[in-house]
């Protein structure tokens, strides 16, 4: 019989239940810690004002190659009634034929979540490549729900630390907030810039990338040398 509930599973023994309850204690502590960190996020003061009203190119995955490329200002990414904006910087350098497989894996998942996310906040994905290349890749991946932007003609990536001085790209998340007619930087996934402890992934975007949390539930764990590839959307899995 469990310490915290009356549930048991077929064939389990006392040793299993003892260790499972110890894990349950740890899970309760983790839940409390997650809530405590979330509270600290919410208490952050506004950061600096937006450096400039950047102009991006935009395009949806369902647009044909020949369609006109539209421009959109940063301030226009905020819709009525939604004052927070999350931007994921997608690693797709201008000279690369294909983008980062890990970014692709993350965005495959976020494409489905985006419809729900956008009910409460503004959400966009930006990369340094030409918008037509971004759109072509989005079509291949079936990204119908992502607001895709190109920053090739502005310094957004560099200014908000999604790009090194040598133009190489970083998978950063930035959050901005609109208040009193101004736009402020609010949050960046700064774990990205710290040296990870031995044997750990950076984990800076784990909370929005569920595959790692799924693997953590298994005896194999997330592993130390496995990274996402880019399977075709209709590839059979076993």
N, C-alpha and C positions, 0 to 999 in steps of 0.2 A: 504493500500500500504506500502510495506516495506521501511525501512530507507535506506537500502543498495542495494536493488534490487526491481524488479517489481513483484516478485512472491508472491502469496498468496495461501492458501489451502482451500478446501471446508469447509464452516461453521465457519471459524476462526473469532474471534471478535477483537475489538480494544485492549482489555486488553491482550489477547493472543499475539497479534503482538507487543505490547509495551514490554512485558516481554521477548518475543523471541528476540527482538532487543537488549535488555540488555544482554541476554545470548550471542548473536552474538558478542557484544563488548568484552565479556569475552573470547570467543573462539578466536577472533583475537589476544587478548593479550596472550593467551596460545600458539597460533601458533608462535608468535614472541619469547616467552620465550623458547619454544622448540628449535627454530633455534639458539637462543643465547647460550643455553646449549650445543647444538651440536657443535657450533663453539669453545666453551671452550674445549670440548673433543678433537677436532682436534688439538688444540694448546698445548696439554699436551706434555712435553718433554719425551724422553724415560726414563723409570724407570731403575731399576737395571738389570744387565745382568742375564740371566737365570741361576739359581743356579747350575744345572747340566743337562746333556743331558739324561733325564730320559728314562728308557726303559719300555714300556707298552706292555701288551698283547692286541691283536686286533682280531676282528671277526665280520663278517657281519651277518645280520639276516637270510640270505638265505643259510648259511652254515649248514650242518648237524652236529649233536652232535659229531660224530666220527671224523670229519675233524681235521687236524692239527691246533693247535693254533699258530699264528704267533706273532713274537715280532717286535716292531717298536720303533725306537728312537724318542724322541721329535723333533729333528731336521729334521726327515724324514716326519713330518706332514706338512711341508711347500712344496708346489708344485711350479713348475716353473712359474714365472710371478705373483705369489701371495705371498706377503710379510707380510700379517696380518693373525693371527690365533686366532679364538675365541674358547674357551673351556668351555663347561658347565659341572659343576660337579653335577652328578646325585646321589641322596641320595639312595643308595642301599648298606647298610652295609653287610659285609660278612656273618654274622650269621642270617640275615633275609631271610625268604622264598620269600617275595615279596618286591618290592621297594616302595618308597614314592608315594602315589596317586597323590599328587600335581605335583611332578616332571614328573610323567607319563602323566598327563594332558598337561603340557607344551611341552613335547617331542612329544606327539601325533600331536600337531600343527606344531612343528619345523620339523618333518619328511617330511611334505609336502613342507615346505619352503626351506628345505636344498638344493634341486636341484638348486634353484635360488640363494641362498646365496653362494653356492660354485662356481658360475660363477665368483665371484669377490674376495672372501676371502676363506681361509681355515677354516674348522669348524669340531669340534670333540666333542664327549660326553664321559666323563670318570666317572667310578664308582669304588668303592673299592672291589666289589664282584668279584668272579671268572668269567672269561670271558664267560664260558659256561652258567652260570646262567644269565648273562646279555644278551647273545645271545638268550637263551630260552625265556626270557621275550620279547625281541625284536620281535621274531617270533610271539608270541601271539598278540602283538600290531600291527604287520604289518609294523615295522620300516625298510623299505628297503633302505632308503636314508641317514641314520645316520652313521657316522664313529664312531664305538663303541670301547672304550678302557677300559681296567682294570688296575687300579693302585695298585693292591694288593701287588705287589712286589717292590714298590718304595714309596718315601715320598712326591710325588707331592701334594697330597691333604693337607697334614699337612703344607708343605712349603708355599703354596699359599692360605691358610686360607679357605679351604673347609672341614676342619675337626678340631674338638676340641681335646684337649689333652687326653680326655677319649675315643677317636676313634669314637665318634658320628659324623655324616656327616652333611655338610651344602650345600645348593643349590647355590653355588657361580658361577659367570661368570668371567673368566679372559681373557684378550686380550694380545697377545704378538705380537711383530713386529720384522722382520728381516731387519737389515741394516748394511752395511759394513762388511758382513760376521759374524756378531754377532746377537744373539737373545736377545731381551730386553722385560721385562715386561712393559706393557703400561697402563692397566686399570683393576680394579676390581670393582664389584658392591658393593661398601663399605656402601651403605645405609643398607645393611644386618646387619652390626655390630652396628648400632645405635638403640637406643630405639625409637620405633615408637610413634608418638603422639597418644593421647587417641582416640580410635575409628578408627584408621587407620591400614591398612595392611603395612608390610614393603615396598612394592612397588618397591623393588630393581630390579626386572626383569619384571616389567609391560610392558615395551616397546617391549619386545619380546614374551609376553604372552597375546594374544588378547582377551581372554574371559572376563577379567576384564574391558577392555575398552568397550566391547560390552554391558556388564551389566550397565556400567555407563550411557549409553544412555537411560535407561529405568527409569520409576518412582520408581521401586523397588530398583534400584542401585545394587551395588555388595553385599550388606548385610553385617552384622557383624558376622554371625555365619555359613555361607555356605562355604564349601570347596569341591573341586572336589573329586569324588570317582573314581573308575575304572570300568566303564561299559564295557561289552563285545563289541567287534567291531560291531556285528550285532544286538545289543540290540535295540528293537523298542523304539522310543521316541514319546512323545505326547506333 
